Amino acid sequence: MLRARSTAVVVALAMSIARPAAADEQAGATAGSNPSTPRFRLSAGYELHRDRVEYAFENPSTIDTPFLVPHRFAQTYVADNQWFVATARYRLWGDMMDTEFGLTPTRATTASDLDTFFDPDDTIVSGTDGDASMHAFRFAQWDEGRMWGLSMSVGYMVRRDVTDFRSSERIVTHSNPLSVSRTPIATHETTTSVVHELAVGVGHARTIAERWIVGSGIDVSPLVVARLTTILPEKYPGQHILFQAKAAALNAHAEFGWQRGRWPLTVTASYGHTFSYRAASQFARSSVQVGVRVSAVR
């Protein structure tokens, strides 16, 4: 398992590599080379996301036996949504900085909260699976320098998703004998997912015909800390049930921009995936995003 101290060393090393080259950012601004960067750029954008999220944890528990049995707790979310984002790009301490905020509307979707108990002669699955509503917020801060004609960056990202479960029945299945039962419930469940990421990235962009920019890059997050808080006020009044998982993440992104005039327009696309460190505490996220943003530069 990768510890926070080693991650801090990676981030510090990446920043020390990127900063010395930042002063050369304007070099090579001719066609076919890396484009020059304005001193300040303010962007507003719209993104469409297809997100699949799962938390899974393993610990001994019991449902109908006097002793503990292997138990798996899993929550899954269809976190597809529209994102409205604002980004400021500016020069600070010789580097280029990017500060980004993003939020979504509340959207109807589906989610599940299922417990699986592996009894000696029976496998029991109990929980809810159905309608839910979700909304989310994210923040990111990037520090970018240049080296060997590439942009080298380090960043911190946090994303918060809140889900209200609307399921009105509890589903219980047994494997021996095979059966399914559904019982009405009045329990209200709310979950909050907060994901922190430390990332390092590398990218490259080229100017074509003096007005078009094509760019691509890869961001790697060696440490992703995902915390899931579950609130069941009727079942566990006054209690917040907290689970935590650590993972790594990879994100590949590309953009195509039209840089004519003071209002550049950029189309973006990206794919991201996480990789959990432990089978007993997993955070899995797979996302595909496309978007468009318009900028004001000076």
C-alpha positions as CSV (number, residue, x, y, z in Angstrom):
1,M,0.0,0.0,0.0
2,L,1.3,3.4,-0.9
3,R,1.6,5.7,2.0
4,A,0.9,9.5,2.1
5,R,4.6,10.3,2.9
6,S,5.9,8.6,-0.3
7,T,3.2,10.4,-2.3
8,A,4.4,13.8,-0.9
9,V,7.9,13.0,-2.0
10,V,6.6,12.3,-5.6
11,V,4.7,15.5,-5.7
12,A,7.6,17.6,-4.4
13,L,10.0,16.0,-6.9
14,A,7.6,16.7,-9.8
15,M,7.2,20.3,-8.8
16,S,11.0,20.7,-8.6
17,I,11.3,19.3,-12.1
18,A,8.5,21.4,-13.6
19,R,9.4,24.8,-12.1
20,P,12.8,25.5,-13.6
21,A,11.5,25.1,-17.1
22,A,8.4,27.3,-16.6
23,A,10.2,30.5,-17.7
24,D,10.6,29.0,-21.2
25,E,6.9,28.5,-21.7
26,Q,6.7,31.1,-24.4
27,A,9.5,29.5,-26.5
28,G,8.5,27.6,-29.5
29,A,5.2,29.4,-30.1
30,T,5.4,29.1,-33.9
31,A,3.1,26.8,-35.9
32,G,3.7,23.1,-35.2
33,S,5.2,23.7,-31.8
34,N,3.7,24.0,-28.3
35,P,1.4,27.1,-28.3
36,S,2.1,30.2,-26.2
37,T,0.0,30.7,-23.1
38,P,-1.8,33.9,-22.2
39,R,-1.0,35.4,-18.8
40,F,-4.6,35.1,-17.7
41,R,-7.5,32.9,-19.0
42,L,-11.0,32.6,-17.6
43,S,-13.1,29.7,-18.9
44,A,-16.7,28.5,-18.5
45,G,-17.7,25.1,-19.7
46,Y,-20.3,22.3,-20.0
47,E,-19.4,18.6,-19.6
48,L,-21.4,15.4,-20.0
49,H,-20.2,12.6,-17.8
50,R,-20.9,8.8,-17.8
51,D,-19.7,7.7,-14.4
52,R,-19.9,4.3,-12.6
53,V,-18.9,4.2,-9.0
54,E,-18.7,1.3,-6.5
55,Y,-17.6,1.0,-2.9
56,A,-17.0,-2.5,-1.6
57,F,-15.8,-3.6,1.9
58,E,-15.3,-7.0,3.5
59,N,-15.5,-7.7,7.2
60,P,-17.0,-10.5,9.4
61,S,-20.6,-10.0,10.4
62,T,-23.8,-11.9,10.9
63,I,-27.5,-11.8,9.9
64,D,-29.1,-15.0,11.2
65,T,-26.3,-17.0,12.9
66,P,-24.9,-16.8,16.4
67,F,-21.3,-16.5,15.0
68,L,-19.6,-14.2,12.6
69,V,-19.4,-15.2,8.9
70,P,-17.7,-13.6,5.9
71,H,-19.5,-10.5,4.8
72,R,-19.3,-8.1,1.9
73,F,-20.9,-4.7,1.8
74,A,-21.2,-2.9,-1.5
75,Q,-22.8,0.3,-2.8
76,T,-23.0,1.1,-6.5
77,Y,-24.0,4.3,-8.2
78,V,-24.9,5.4,-11.7
79,A,-23.4,8.8,-11.3
80,D,-24.1,10.1,-14.9
81,N,-24.6,13.9,-14.9
82,Q,-24.1,17.3,-16.5
83,W,-21.3,19.4,-15.1
84,F,-21.0,23.2,-15.2
85,V,-17.4,24.2,-14.7
86,A,-15.3,27.4,-14.3
87,T,-11.6,27.5,-14.6
88,A,-9.0,30.3,-14.0
89,R,-5.5,29.9,-15.6
90,Y,-2.9,32.4,-14.4
91,R,0.8,32.9,-13.8
92,L,2.1,32.7,-10.2
93,W,5.7,32.3,-8.9
94,G,6.9,31.6,-12.5
95,D,4.5,28.7,-13.1
96,M,1.1,28.5,-14.7
97,M,-1.7,27.7,-12.2
98,D,-5.1,26.3,-12.9
99,T,-8.0,26.6,-10.4
100,E,-11.2,24.8,-11.3
101,F,-14.7,24.5,-9.7
102,G,-17.5,22.3,-11.0
103,L,-21.0,21.4,-9.9
104,T,-24.0,19.4,-11.1
105,P,-27.7,19.7,-10.8
106,T,-29.6,17.2,-8.7
107,R,-30.4,14.2,-11.0
108,A,-32.7,11.2,-10.7
109,T,-30.7,8.0,-11.1
110,T,-30.3,4.5,-9.6
111,A,-28.1,3.2,-6.8
112,S,-27.9,0.0,-4.6
113,D,-26.8,-0.8,-1.1
114,L,-26.4,-4.5,-0.6
115,D,-24.9,-6.7,2.1
116,T,-23.9,-10.3,1.2
117,F,-23.5,-12.8,4.1
118,F,-21.8,-16.1,3.3
119,D,-23.4,-18.5,5.8
120,P,-22.1,-22.1,5.9
121,D,-25.1,-23.5,3.9
122,D,-26.6,-20.3,2.5
123,T,-25.6,-17.1,0.8
124,I,-27.9,-14.2,1.8
125,V,-28.1,-10.8,0.0
126,S,-30.0,-8.1,1.8
127,G,-30.5,-4.4,0.9
128,T,-32.0,-1.8,-1.4
129,D,-31.6,-1.4,-5.2
130,G,-33.6,1.2,-7.0
131,D,-34.3,4.9,-7.5
132,A,-32.0,7.6,-6.1
133,S,-31.1,11.3,-6.6
134,M,-27.6,12.6,-6.8
135,H,-25.7,15.9,-7.0
136,A,-21.9,16.6,-6.9
137,F,-19.2,19.3,-6.6
138,R,-15.5,19.2,-7.4
139,F,-12.5,21.4,-7.0
140,A,-9.0,21.1,-8.5
141,Q,-5.7,23.0,-8.2
142,W,-2.9,22.4,-10.7
143,D,0.7,23.8,-10.8
144,E,2.2,23.5,-14.3
145,G,5.7,24.0,-15.6
146,R,7.6,22.9,-18.8
147,M,10.3,20.4,-19.5
148,W,11.5,18.9,-22.9
149,G,8.7,20.7,-24.7
150,L,6.1,19.0,-22.5
151,S,3.8,20.4,-19.8
152,M,4.6,18.8,-16.4
153,S,2.0,19.3,-13.7
154,V,1.1,18.4,-10.1
155,G,-2.3,18.8,-8.7
156,Y,-4.9,18.2,-6.0
157,M,-8.5,17.3,-6.6
158,V,-11.5,16.7,-4.4
159,R,-15.0,15.6,-5.4
160,R,-18.1,15.3,-3.2
161,D,-21.2,13.3,-4.3
162,V,-24.4,13.3,-2.2
163,T,-27.0,10.5,-2.8
164,D,-30.5,10.2,-1.4
165,F,-31.9,6.7,-1.8
166,R,-35.6,6.5,-2.7
167,S,-36.1,2.8,-2.5
168,S,-39.2,1.8,-0.6
169,E,-38.6,-1.9,-0.1
170,R,-35.9,-4.2,1.3
171,I,-34.9,-7.1,-1.0
172,V,-33.6,-10.3,0.6
173,T,-32.4,-13.3,-1.5
174,H,-31.3,-16.8,-0.3
175,S,-29.3,-19.3,-2.3
176,N,-30.5,-22.4,-0.3
177,P,-33.3,-22.7,-0.8
178,L,-33.5,-20.2,-3.6
179,S,-35.9,-17.4,-2.7
180,V,-36.6,-13.7,-3.0
181,S,-38.6,-11.6,-0.7
182,R,-39.5,-7.9,-0.7
183,T,-40.5,-6.0,2.4
184,P,-41.7,-2.3,2.5
185,I,-39.4,0.0,4.5
186,A,-39.7,3.5,5.8
187,T,-35.9,4.0,6.3
188,H,-34.4,7.1,4.7
189,E,-30.8,6.6,3.6
190,T,-28.3,9.3,2.6
191,T,-24.7,8.7,1.6
192,T,-21.8,11.2,1.0
193,S,-18.8,10.2,-1.1
194,V,-15.7,12.4,-0.7
195,V,-12.7,11.6,-2.9
196,H,-9.3,13.2,-2.5
197,E,-6.6,12.8,-5.2
198,L,-3.0,13.8,-5.6
199,A,-1.9,13.7,-9.2
200,V,1.1,14.2,-11.5
201,G,0.5,14.8,-15.2
202,V,2.3,15.2,-18.5
203,G,0.8,16.7,-21.7
204,H,1.6,18.2,-25.0
205,A,-0.2,20.6,-27.4
206,R,0.5,21.7,-30.9
207,T,-0.6,24.7,-32.9
208,I,-1.9,23.9,-36.4
209,A,-2.4,26.7,-39.1
210,E,-1.9,29.4,-36.4
211,R,-5.4,29.1,-35.0
212,W,-6.1,25.4,-34.2
213,I,-4.6,23.6,-31.1
214,V,-4.6,19.9,-30.6
215,G,-3.5,18.5,-27.2
216,S,-3.4,15.4,-25.2
217,G,-2.1,14.2,-21.8
218,I,-2.1,11.6,-19.0
219,D,-2.6,12.2,-15.3
220,V,-1.6,9.6,-12.7
221,S,-2.9,9.7,-9.2
222,P,-0.8,7.4,-7.0
223,L,-3.0,8.2,-4.0
224,V,-6.7,8.3,-4.1
225,V,-8.5,8.4,-0.7
226,A,-12.2,7.8,-0.9
227,R,-14.5,8.2,2.1
228,L,-18.1,7.0,2.2
229,T,-20.4,8.2,4.9
230,T,-23.8,6.5,5.3
231,I,-26.6,8.0,7.3
232,L,-29.7,5.9,8.3
233,P,-31.5,8.2,10.9
234,E,-34.3,5.8,11.6
235,K,-32.1,2.7,12.0
236,Y,-29.0,4.3,13.6
237,P,-30.1,7.7,15.0
238,G,-27.3,10.1,15.5
239,Q,-24.7,7.8,13.9
240,H,-22.6,8.3,10.8
241,I,-21.2,5.0,9.4
242,L,-17.8,5.7,7.8
243,F,-15.8,3.6,5.4
244,Q,-12.5,4.4,3.7
245,A,-10.7,3.0,0.7
246,K,-7.4,3.8,-1.0
247,A,-6.7,3.5,-4.7
248,A,-4.7,4.7,-7.6
249,A,-6.2,6.4,-10.7
250,L,-5.3,7.0,-14.4
251,N,-6.9,9.7,-16.6
252,A,-6.2,10.2,-20.3
253,H,-7.5,13.4,-21.9
254,A,-7.5,15.2,-25.2
255,E,-8.6,18.6,-26.5
256,F,-9.2,20.3,-29.8
257,G,-9.3,24.1,-29.7
258,W,-10.0,27.1,-32.0
259,Q,-7.9,30.0,-30.8
260,R,-9.2,32.7,-33.1
261,G,-9.7,36.1,-31.3
262,R,-10.3,36.8,-27.6
263,W,-12.9,34.0,-27.2
264,P,-11.2,30.6,-27.8
265,L,-13.4,27.6,-28.0
266,T,-12.2,24.1,-26.9
267,V,-13.7,20.7,-27.1
268,T,-12.5,18.1,-24.6
269,A,-12.7,14.4,-24.0
270,S,-11.3,12.1,-21.3
271,Y,-11.4,8.6,-19.8
272,G,-10.6,7.8,-16.2
273,H,-10.3,4.6,-14.2
274,T,-9.2,3.7,-10.6
275,F,-7.3,0.7,-9.3
276,S,-7.9,-0.4,-5.7
277,Y,-5.0,-1.4,-3.4
278,R,-6.9,-3.9,-1.2
279,A,-9.7,-6.4,-2.0
280,A,-11.2,-5.8,1.5
281,S,-11.7,-2.0,0.9
282,Q,-12.3,-1.0,-2.7
283,F,-13.2,2.2,-4.5
284,A,-13.9,1.7,-8.2
285,R,-14.7,4.5,-10.6
286,S,-14.9,4.4,-14.4
287,S,-15.8,7.6,-16.2
288,V,-16.1,9.0,-19.8
289,Q,-16.4,12.7,-20.3
290,V,-17.0,15.0,-23.3
291,G,-17.3,18.8,-23.0
292,V,-16.9,22.2,-24.5
293,R,-15.6,25.4,-22.9
294,V,-15.3,29.0,-24.0
295,S,-12.6,31.3,-22.7
296,A,-11.7,35.0,-22.2
297,V,-8.0,35.7,-22.5
298,R,-5.7,38.6,-21.9
